[in-house]
Amino acid sequence: MTRDESVTVDRGPYPDAVTPWETTAWREAALGWAERELAAHGLRAAGRRTMRLRPWSVLVRIPVEGHGAVFFKAAPPAGAFEAGLTKALARWIPGRVLEPLAVDAERGWSLLPDGGPLFREELDRGAADLAAWERMLRQYAEIQRELTAYVGRMDSLGVPDGRVAALPEAFDRLVEENSVLDQADRAVLRDIRPRLAEWCAELAGPEIPETLDHSDLHEGQSFVPEPGRFVFFDWGDAAISHPFCSLLIPGRAARGRYGPEVLPRLRDAYLEPWTGSGHTTAELRRAVSLAWRVGAIGRACSWGRLFPGASGGTGDLGAVDSARWLRELLTEPPL
């Protein structure tokens, strides 16, 4: 570990998790790359750097002379696609996603600007309300519709395949390989497998095109650079899947803030951009209910995207959280 007094290291609740930051050569290469890319933009690092180390990412806040700060992000091997995807999204849907200053797609590194206030910060200080959630979800749904044209390119970038046709097989693998599920858990989950296949078959039926599912769209995953406009970022959990799976995480977050009574309102706001797809309101709402449920499989899969050895000292972190999401399949969706 570094002894540089200009560095603050934040390990959060994972003090023993292993990340590449512990390797001097990797650390020097990563920070050297970030400084060279800054220089290419006419910028220079200055001040105390803060390292946020988690089992799923290394994030370095780098103060910049006269320009606030930028952020270096390193993803684990299974999430290395995020760097290339971030760069591509900035070309495909400019102004609505955070545009990186630089990426090294092969190494899974990104250098990112400060996008402004987080949506979470706006909510916490009372500058945003439930109507802002509706605007955020509409804008995100509009992005998803536009991105249906780029699914083939996402495949070539290595974005994980979470298409509904593949979810039953993914479920089988997750249940079989999970190291913390006991025999009772496995038996209950295997019992639900035929119903899962039916849900996936029905969800694929309405011909709503699969697209990019952020898969972790909580309040801390979008910026609000100006009132009413959202800029989305942090695609490390993303997959190509049914679009409506994306409603699972913001729905849970909003329910935690306001209570379950807000969910129909937010669901319908999210569905507005999809109403021209030739499906009735009842069909779209039914699809949301199914996607809310099977979206748990995508969340279970994303917990496999950790740095090798990252669970050191914390137990089998990925397996614990993956199992938690698998058990969510047994819970009736709130919509």
PyMOL commands that set and color helices and strands:
alter all, ss='L'
color gray80, all
select helices_A, chain A and resi 20-22+24-40+77-79+81-92+119-124+130-156+164-177+183-204+219-221+243-258+260-277+281-302+317-328
alter helices_A, ss='H'
color red, helices_A
select strands_A, chain A and resi 7-10+49-54+57-63+69-74+102-104+109-113+211-213+222-226+229-232+239-241
alter strands_A, ss='S'
color yellow, strands_A
deselect
rebuild
show_as cartoon
